[in-house]
């Protein structure tokens, strides 16, 4: 645990170390994380026109961000198992905020591409260490709910990014949106440094926080956790879909439904906010309650919700009627966001304390490297010759495969949770 300064009073220490305070600060910053990440999407038609980009270049903006994000994640995980996690997170927040401002100053495609890559470095350092921090604030049976609150900032941040980008972009152009969005990050970094670092592994069955698991033993431990790989495979497909659709749906509505830029981004953002927030919070609550009765509940519940999204996704993409496609889009997003808390709880619950940040870091690397690092660019390549409708539809249907994988991995999850309860490495 990182000691507090001598100037801090006992009351300050108690306040700054409270789980709810830490959860509130980390959640608020996570919202800013997703705002900066998805700000490009509603601005994309304006950026394409302003910098004279084709669809392949446009798709590569989000792919470059995710590629760098994925490659930095294991480094952040390695550091997170060895260094004070709050300091690592604060450095990441400051870096991505400065890079977001730099995005608004870009005069060429190469400059903008480099700025988005730097945003990826900053966000990776924050995203990888925060589940480990929250795991040391909450016991296993409450982690799903805590993580669902943390990830509920995702739809808030994405929706705010869409609305902010659409409204500011339509009125003032795409550059001011980046300049405004990048400003609050430095204050958020300072807020992180004011928090108290929790003891590592204080809620685990066996206290092993000071044990540094060597790389070979870390890899052997993962081999003995097959549910980790089922979870990773399912979330890779899920991330491929969410990243691709998140990057292209506002542009899809502009091109295929002839909506204005401001309307497409704002309506999609509002839908995402409502459906995403309700889905994330409900998913964490339901998943944790079911897990108290059924050991495999986190996988079972998430798998069924992903399968339930399929008919709504088809209607959202193919129907020409806004009375159909907007509600169907909302139902699709609700089903998809239901699994955020349960799947991330299942991930951290099967990992030992000494490898939790590295395990999350490797997981983040794989799901993004093979997921949304590819999908925005691939959709752009396909759209260059086919238009957007077929690539968007095919991407949306992939979540059914993720649901089937989770249902197939239920027995592995039960065995891995039993191993974690025994303290097996």
N, C-alpha and C positions, 0 to 999 in steps of 0.2 A: 504494500500500500504506500502511496506517495504521501509523505507527511505534510500537514498543513503548515503555513507560515505561523510564526509566533504571534503575529498581530491578529490572527483570526480568533474570535471569541468562541467559547464552547457552543453557544447558540448558532453561530455561523457554521461551525463544523457539522453540527447536527443537521442544519438545514441543507447545506451543500451536499451532504452525503445521503440524503433521503432518496429512496428509489423514485418517488413520484417527481421530485425536482429534476433528477437526472433524466428520467423518461421524458418529461416535458421539454427540457432543453434539447435533448437529442432528437426528439420528434420534430420540433420546430425547425431545426437545422436540416433535417432530412427533407422537409417540405421544400426548403430553398435548394437543396441538392437536385430534386427532380424538376423544379422550376427552371434552373439553369440548363439542365440536361435536355429538356423538351422545348425550350424556347425557340429552337430552330424550326420545328415542324410548322407552326402557323405562319412563320415568316418565309417559309421556303419559296412560295411563288414570287414574293418580292425580291428575295435574294437571287433567284434564278434570273429574273429580269434585270436586276441591278448589276450583277457581275457577269451576265451573259453566259450562264452555265447550261449544260445539257443535263438530262435526267441522271446519267451515270455520275457526273460530278456532284450533282445535288444529293444523290443517295450516299455518296462517299463521305459527306460531311458527318453524318451520324455514325457511319461505319468506322471512320478514323477515330472518332471519340471513343467508341466502344472497344476498338482494337487495342488502343493504348491503355484504356481502363482495365481490360482483361489481363494484359501483360504485366501491369504494375501490381495487380491484386495479390499475387503470391508473395511479392516482396513486402507489401504492406502487412500481409498475414504473418510472415516471418518476424518482422519488427514488432508486431502486436503481441507476440508470445514472449518477447524479451524486453520491451521498453514500455514506459508509461503510455498507455493507449490514448489518454486525453490529449497529450502533447502531439501525438501523431495526427489525431483527428483535427486539432486546431490548425496545424500546418497545412493539411489538405484543404480545409475550408478557405483559408487565406489565399492559397494558390489558385483554386478554381474561380474565386471571385475576381481576382486580378485578370485571369485569362478570359473571363466573360466580358469584362470591360474591353480587353484587347480585341475580342470578336467584333465589337461595335466600331472599332477603329480600322478594321481590315479594308484595304483598298484592292486586294487581289484575291483570287481563289486560294492561292498557296498560303497567304497570310491567314485567311479565315480557317483553312484546314489545320494549320499549325496551332492556332489559338484553341480550336476545339479539342485538339489532342492534349494540350496542357490542361484543359478542363477535366479530361479523362484521368490524368495523373492525380489531380487534387481530389476528385470524387472517389477514386479507388481507395485512397488512404483513409477516407472517412468511413466509407461503406463497409469495409472489411472488418474494422476493429469494433464497430458499434454493437453488433450482436453479442460479441464476447463481453463487452461492458454490461449490457443489459442482463446477460446470463448470470453475472455476478451480483446483480441487484435483486433478482427474483428466483425463487425455487422452481424446479422443473415443472410442477403442475400449474404454475402461474405464468410460465414463459410464453406460452402461446398467446395468452391475452395481452401480455406486455408487448410482445413483438407485433401483434396485430395493431396495437395503438401506434407503435413506431412506424409500421408500414402503412398505416392509414394516412400518413403524411404524403405518401406517394400520389394518390389521386388528387389531394389538395394541391401539391406542388405542380403536378402535370397540368391540372385544370387551370391553375393560375398562370402557368406558362403559356398555355393556349390562349387564354383570355387576354392576358397582358400583351402577348405578341400580336394577336389579331387586332386589338383595339389601338394600341400605340402604332403598330405597323401601318394600319389603314389611314391613320391621321398624320403621322410624322415620318413614316419610313421605317425601315428595319433596324437602322443603326441605333437610334435612341433607346429602343427596347433593350438591347444588350447593355447599354450604359446604365440604365436604371436598375436592371436586374442584378448587376454585379456589385452594386454599392453596399448592401447590408452585410456582406460576408465577413468583413473584418471585425465588425461588432460581434458577430456570432463566434468567431474564433476566440475573441477575448472572453466570451461567456463560457466557452468550454474550459479555458484555463482556470476559471473560478470554481469549477466543480471538484469534487473529491474522488480520487481513484479508488474503486472498491477492491477489497482483497480478492485475489484470484481463487476461484474454485470454492468459495465458502459454502455453497449449497450442494456440493457434489458428494456422492457416497463415500469417496475416498479422497482426502486432501492430498493432491499431488501437484499443487500449483508451482512449487519451486523446482520440480523435476523438468529438465529440458530434454524432451524426447528427441533422440537423434533421427536423422533423415531416414535411415534404413528402417528403424523401428516405427517411425511415423507411417511409412508406406505399408509396412506389414500390418499395422493397426487398421489402416483403411481397407486392406484386403479382407480383414475379418469383420468388416462392416458393409456387407453387400447392399443394405438399404441405402447407404450413402450414394452408391452408384445408380440405383433406381431413381432416387431423388434427383440426382444430378442430371440424368438423362431426361427425366420428365420436365425439369425446370429449364433445360436447354431448349427443348421444343417450345415450351411456354414462352421463354424469353425471345426466341426467334419470332414467334407470332406477335407478341406485344411490342417488340422493338420495331418490327417492320410496319405494322399497322399504325403504331403511334407516330412514326415518321411520315407516313404517306396519307393517312385518312383525311386530314384537312385539304390536302391537294386533290385527293380523290373526289371530295364533295365539290370542290371548285370546278374541276374538269368534267366530271361525269354528271353532276347534278346542277351545274351552272350557278352555284351559290357564290355570293361575294366573299372575298377573303375574310372580312370581319365577321360575317355570319357563320361561315364554315368553322372557323377556329373557336368562336365564342360558344356556339351551340354544342359542338363536340366537347369543349372544355367543361361546360356546365353539366352535361350528361355524365362525363367521366368523373366529375367531382361527386355528384350524388350517388351514382352506382358504385364507384370505386370506394368511397368512404364507407357506405353501408355494407358493401360486400366484405371489405377488409376487416371491419370491426366485428361483423356478424360471424365471419369465418373463424376468427380467433376464439370467440366465445363458444361457438358450437363445437369447434374442434377440441378445445380443452375439456369441455363437459363430456363429450363422447369418449375422449381418451381416458377419463377416469373409470369408464365401464368397459371399454374395448381397447386393447393395447394397440391395435392397428388402425385406430380411428382416423388419425391424421392422414394416412394414405388413402383410406377408403373414402372418406368424405371429399378429399381433394380430387380423387379420380372421378367420382360421380359428378362433381360440379363441372369439371372440364368437359365431360361427355355431354352434359346438359346444355353447354354453350353452343353446340353445333347447329341446331336448327335456327337459333336466333342469328347466328353469324351469317348463314345463307340468306335469310330474309333481309338483313341489314345491307348486304352488298348488292343483291339482285333486284330488290323491289325498287321501282321508280317513284313510289308514293311516299312522301315524307310522313304521312300518318302511320305508315308501316315501318320505314327504315329507321326513323329516329327512336321509337320505342324498342325496336329489335336491337339497335345498337346499344341502348342502355341495358337491356337484359343480358346481352353478350358480355358487356363489361362487368356487370354484377357477378355473373357466374365465374368469370376469370379471376376477379379480385378476391373471391371467397377463399382461395387456397393460399394466400400470402402468409398469414400467420401460422396455419397448421404445417405447411411444408418447411418453413424456416425453424419452427419449434422441433420438428422431427429431425432436422439436420443437426442442431446443436445438442439435442438430448442424447444422441448416440456417440458423440465425440468426447474423449477425455479432456480434462481441463488443460493439460500440458500441450495439447495440439489443437485446441478449439479455433484459435485465430487462423492458424495455418490451414486447418480443414475448411474453414469458411473462405479463406483466400483462394485456395485451389478450386473450390466449388464455383466461386465468383468468376475466376479466370475461364474455366471451361464453359460455363453456361453463356457467358458473354462472347467469348472467342468464337464458339460454334453457333451462337444464337444471334443476338442483335448486332454483332459486328458484321455479320453477313447479310442479314435480311434487308436492311434499307438499300444497300447497294444492289443486291440481287433483284429486288423488286424494281429498282430503277433500270437495270439492264433489261429485264423482261418487258417493262413498260415502254422502253425505247422502240421495241418492235411490235408489241402486242396491245399496247394500251394498258391502263391500270386495272381494269375490271378483273380479268382472269388471274393475274398475279396476286391481287388482294384477296380474292376468294380462296385460292389455293392455300395461301398463308393462313387464313382464318380456320380452315378445316384441319390443320395439323394438330390442333390442341386435342383432338380425339385420340391421337396416338399417345400423347402424354398421359391422358386419363387411363388408358389401358395399361401402360407401364406401371403406374402407381398401384392399380388393382393387382397386378401380377406380383408386386414386391411386398405385399402385406405381411406374409409369413416372415420374411427377412427382417422387417422392421421390428416385429415382436421379439425375435431372437437377439437383435442388436440392442434393444432397450433392456432386455434381461442382462446382457453382458455389461452394459453401462451401469446398471444398478449394482452389480457385483464388483464394480471397480476394475474390470478387466481392461487392459490396455490393448 
